[in-house]
Amino acid sequence: MTQGSLLAVLLRVAGPITAANIAQSVHQIVNAWFVGKLGPDAIAAVAASGPMFALLLSLGSGLSTAGAVLVAQNAGAGRDDATDHVAAQTLLMVLAVGLIFTAVGFLLAPLTLRLIGVEQTVYDLTWDYLGITYAGLVPVFAFLALQAMLNSVGEVRFALLVMTGAVLLNIALDPLLIFGIGGWNGFGVAGAALATVLSQTTAFVVLLAHMMLGHSTLHLKLRHFRPDGSHIRLALGVGLPASLEQGGRTFGSLLLMSLAALFGTVSLAAYGVGTRPIFFWFAPMIGLSIATAAVVGQNIGAGRMDRAEQAARISGWLAFIGFTVIGLAHLPFLEPMMRALAPGQEAVIGQAVLFAAICFPFSGFMAVTQALNGVFRGAGSTSHAMVISLIMQYVFQIPFAWLAAFFSPMGVLAVWWSYPVSNVAATLICVYWLRHGNWRRNLVQR
């Protein structure tokens, strides 16, 4: 990543990461299809379990981000043993946090479900689903951390291979564990959670064996797992802002969804349908962001700050031009897409088409924000990425959506327009900070 054409490096690293993200999205769609066959109570149970689990997952992602940043910078500096040490310490912290979050999840789940107002029949199904999901939280966290660190040293193809295998295993286990076989009726909705936990645990074991047995650039040894207080403090300083950023994003999305729900079921459904094709393109946006963080991190670690800054500029322009073209290309096909996602629901289709028509032309701004925040994370300035993300949502998007919805004739259109308004504002902040901010940090401990 510290040599050769930066455009080629970015595309080579981003491609497999994007493919892995898309594979995960495909799994979620297939999983929802299987659960849908169990009826509305099962669908509601999975939906009710989503917010709490998503919040814990986003809060726990900060350590994975910290590990990826520190691994990338040490790899760029050519400090192989330090890179291995960072990877092992990250895994150690992730396992500990996973155990804590598992306990928190079990303790808070009953209260959370009561606050949501889940009916008793759905409550029991949701508890079955969440119980298994929380029990498997540790290997899920660990798998995501190892995947992030492999991406940061450029082993993106192996990470993609393992992710694809996990998705295929999950899809194969879903019908067996949900519906059963022969005279056995399966576990119902809990089987969907069990299939996910088993596939993610298998993926974690495969990645860990890959690293422990010397097949990876990251060669973990038992001595690397001895707790290192100085590294833990450094990793927490990098990881905590990333956790708060992801947690804030998740909570902000819930606030926007709740605002759409105030305008009725049709608006809420249109929000859900309209965001699907838009959020599908989040996979390549996030892929480019992760690749940018890895390339910037390695070049900063290698002392090549000029190349890191050049990578930032190339990534930003690639994101803006590429995703603006993609967004505009979708406009003639919005109605057939929405009809496929909500067949026969004319009112929902109309609002969803309008939502997508407002948001898609601004896809380039959404992508630039992701790419440049990847620059700041790769440079170890996760607090800067956090502040920009929180400003985007809590200073621009959410206040605009709520105020314009109730104090102007816009109504639910305010929710739709809050996406381009906030992303344009965030892009301007990111570009300004890229050019004038103090975001360049070399975190290699020599």
N, C-alpha and C positions, 0 to 999 in steps of 0.2 A: 504493500500500500504506500510505501515511501518512494517508489520508483515508477517510471512510466507515465503514460497518459492518464491524467486524473479522471477525465470523462469515462474512459474505458474501465478504470478501477471502480468508480462509483457504480457503473452499470453492472459490472461483473459481480460486485458484492450485493447490490440491491436486488438483482434478479431472483436468486434463490430465496432470499428473505421474504420477498413479495410472494413467491410461490408458496412458501410455508404458511404465510398469513392467509392466503386464499384457500389453501387446503383446510386450515382451521375454520374458516368461514363456511366452506362446503360441509364440514362435519356438523356445524351448528344447525345448518338447514336440514340435513338428513336426520339429525337427532330430533329436531322439532317435528319433522314429518312422522317419525315413528311414535313419538309421544302423542301427537294429534289423533292417532288411531285409538287411543284410550278414552277419548271423550273430553268434554269441556273442563271437568274437574281436574284432570291431569294437566291440561294445558295451563289452567289457572295456577296450579301448584308450582309448576316450573317457573311461570312468570313471577309469582310472589316470592320465590326464592332468589330471583335474580339480583335485586338491588343490594341486599346485604352481602351476598357473595362477591358481587362486582366491587363493592366498596373495600372489602378485605383484600381482594386480589390486587386492586389498584394501590392500596396503601403498602402492600408487601412488595410491590414492584420496584420500589426505590433502591433496595439493596442490589437487585439485579442490575439496575442502571449503574449504580456505583461500581459494582464488580466489573461490568463491561468497560467503563471509562478507565478504571485503574489498570485493568489487564491490557487494554489497547495502548495506553501511554507507556507502560513498562515493556510491552512487546516492541513498540517503536524504538525504545531506547536500547533494545538488544539485551535486556536483563532477564534472561530466561528463568533463573531460579526465583527471582522476585516475582515474575509473572505467575509461576506455579503457586507460589506462596499466597499471592493475592487471590487466585482462584479458589484455593482451599479455604482460606479465611472467609471468603464470600459465601461459599457453600455452608460453612459452619454457622455463620450468622443467619442465613436463610432458614436452615433447619430449626434453629432456636426460635426465630420469629414465627415460623410456621406452627410450631407447637403452641406458642402463646396465642396466636390468632385462632387456632383450633379451639382452645379453651374459651376464648372470647366469643367465638361463633356459637358454641353450644350454650353458653350462659345467656346470651342476648337474643337468641333466635325466638324463644317463646314470646318475649316482650315485643319484639319487632313485629311478629306476625299478628299479635293482638292489636298493635297500633295501626297496622295496615288495614285491619278490619276483615281478615280472612275468615270465611265461614268455617264451621266445625269440620264438615266433610273435606273441604279443601285443606284445612289446617293439618289434619292427620296425614294427608298425602304429602304436603309440603314438608312436614317434619321428617317423614321417611326419606324424602329426597335430600333435604339439607343435612340430615344426620350422616348419611354416607358421604356426601360432598365434603363436609367438614372433616370427617375422619381421614379423607384422602388429601387434605390441604397441604400437608408437609411434602409428599412427593411431587405434587403439582407445582408448588413454589420452587422446589429444588430443580425440577426439570426446566422450568422457565429460566432460572438463573444460569444453569449450565449452557442452555441454548444461547442465551445472550452473550456469554463469555466466548463461546465458540465463534459466534458471528464476529466478535470484536477482534479475533486473531485471523479472520478470513476463512475459517473452516465452515463456510456457509453451505456447501453442497452436502456435507455429512449431516449437518443439522437439519437440512431440508429432507434428506433421506429418512432420518429417524422420525421427524414430524409426520411425514407422509405415511410411514409404517404405523405410527400411533393412530392416525386418523382412520386408516384402513382397518386396523384391529378394532377400533371403537365402533365403526360401522358394522363390522361382522358380529360383534358382541351384542349390539343393540337389540336386534330381534330375538336373539336367544335369551338374553337376560330379562327383557321386557315381557315377551309373550310366552317364553318357555319352549319346550320341545316334547313331543310325545304326550305322555300323561301329566307332565309337569307344566304348570301355568305361568311360571316365571315370577318375577318380583314386581311387575307393573312399573309404575313411574320410578320407583327406587332402582329398578334395573338399569334405567338410563344413566343415573348417577354412578352406579357401580361399574358400568361399561367404561365411562369416562375415567374414573379413578384407576381402574385396572390398566387401561391403555397408557395413561400418563405415567403410572408407576413403572410399567415396562420400559417406556421411553427413558425415564430417569435412570433406571438400572443400566440400560444399554450405553447411555452417554457417560455415566460414571465409570463403567468398565473400560470404555474407550480411553478415558483419561488416566485411569489407574494402571492400565496395562501397557502404557507407553506408546499407544497408537496415535496419540494426538500431539499437537504442538504444546498443549497444556498437559504436562506429565505430573500428576498429583502423587505425592508420597505421604506416608503416615506422618512424617515429621512436619509436614506443611500444615497439619491440622492443629498443632499446638496453639492455643489462643494467644494472639498478639494484640495487646492493649492499644499500642500506638496505631496499628493498622485499623483496628475496630473503630477508634475515634475518628480517623480520617475517613473511613468508609461511611460512617454515620453522618458526618458533615456533608458528604457528597450525596448520600442516599436519602436523607430526610427531606430535603426540598423536592426531590423527584417524587417521593411518596405523597407529599402534600399536594403537589401539582396534579398527580393522577387522581387522588381522592377528591380534590376540588373539581376536577373535570367531571367525574362520575356524579357527584352531588349536583353540579350545575345542570347536567343533562336531565336529572330527575326533576329539577325545578321547571325546566322548559317543558317537559312532558306534562307535568301537573298543570301548567298554564294552558297548554293545548286542550287538556281534558276539561277545563272549565267552560270551554265553548262547545262541549257536547261530544258524543261518541263518534260522530262523523269526523270531527276535527282531530280527535285523538287517533282514530284509525288512519286518517290521511297523513298525520305526522309519522306514524309507524311505517306506512307503505312508502311515503315519499322519501324517507331517509334511507331506505334499503339500497337503492342503486347509488345514492351519494356515498353512503358509508362503505359500499363495496370498494370504492376507489380509495378508501382509507388504507387498504392493504398495500398498494404500491407507494402511497404517500409515506406510510410508516416505514416501509422497506427502504425507501430513499433516505429517510431521516436516520434510521439505524446505521445504514451504510455510511452516511456522512459523518455521524458521530465516531464510527470506527476509524475512518480515514483521517479525520481531523485529530483524533486522539493519538493515533500512531505517529503522525508527522510531528505533533507537538512533543511527544516523548522522544522522538529522534532529533529534536532541536531544529526542525525545519518549519519554522513559523510562517515563512513566506508561502510554502507549499500548502500549509493548513489553511491560510487565508484564501489562496487561490481555489482550493477545494470548496470552501464556503461559497465563493462567488459562482462557481460552476454549478454547484448543487442548487443554489437559489434560482438561477436563470433556467436550469433544466426543469425544476419544479414548476416555475411560473409558465413557461412556454408550453411545456408538455401537457400539463393539466388544464390549461386554458383551452388548448385545441381539443382535448378529450371532452371537456365540459360542453363546448359549443357543438361538437359533433353529436352529442346526445339529443339536442333540442328537437330535431324532426321526429324522434322516436319515443318521445316521452309518453304520449297517450297509449300506444300499444304496449309499452313496458308496464304502465300502471294497470292497464286492463288485464295483463297476465298476472299481476300480483294481487289484484282485487276483482276477480271476474264477477260481473253482474252488479257491482256496487257503484252505481253511477255517481252518487253524491261524493263518495270517497275518492273515486277516480278523478273527478273534477278538481277537488282541492289538492290532491296529491300531485297532479300535473302542474298546477299553479305553483306549488311549493318547489318542485324540481326546476321549473322554468325560471324561478327567481334565483335559486342557489347555484345551478350548474354553470352559468356564465362566469361565476366568481371562483370556480374550482382552483384556478391558478393561485389566487391569494391564500386559499386554505392550504395548498401544498407548500407555498413559500414559508408560511408560518411553521409548518412541521419541519421543513428542511433546515431552516435557520435555528430553530430550537435544538435540532440535532447537532448543529455546529457548537452551540453553547454547552450542550451536555458533553460532547466529546472533548471539549476544552476544560471540563471539570467545573464549569460555571452553571451547575444545576439550579442554583438559587436564582440566576438571571432568567433561565427558561421558566422556572416556577412563577416568578413575578409577572413575566409577560403573559403566560397562560391565564393566570388569575385575573390580571387586568382585562384581558380579552373577554373573559366570561362575566366577571363580577362588576366591572366598571362600564363595559360597553354592551355586551350581549343581553344579560339578564335585566339590567335596569331599562334598556331600550325596549325589550320585549314586553315587560310588565307595564311600563308607563304608557307606551304607545298603544297597547292593547286596551287599556281602560280610560285613557285620557285623550284619545283621538278616534277618528272613525275607522281606524285600521282593523280593530278587532283581532282575530287570529292571524291576520296577515302580518302583524307585528312579530309573531314568532318566526314566520317564514323569513322576513327581512332581517331579523336579528343575526342570522348566519353571515350574509355578506357584509353587513355593517361592522360586525365584530372582527371578521377576518381581514377586511381592508385596514381597519385600525391597527390590528396586531402586526400586519405586514409592515406598515410604516414604522412602528416601534422597533421591530426586528431589524429592519434595514438601517435605521438610525443607530441602533446599538452595535450592529456589526461594524459600522464605519467609525463610530466614535467611542464605543464603550470599552471598558476594561474587562474583557471576557477571556483573555488568554491566560491560562494557568497550567503550569507544568507541575503535576502532582507526584512525579517520580521521586521516591525517597532514596537519595544516593548515600 
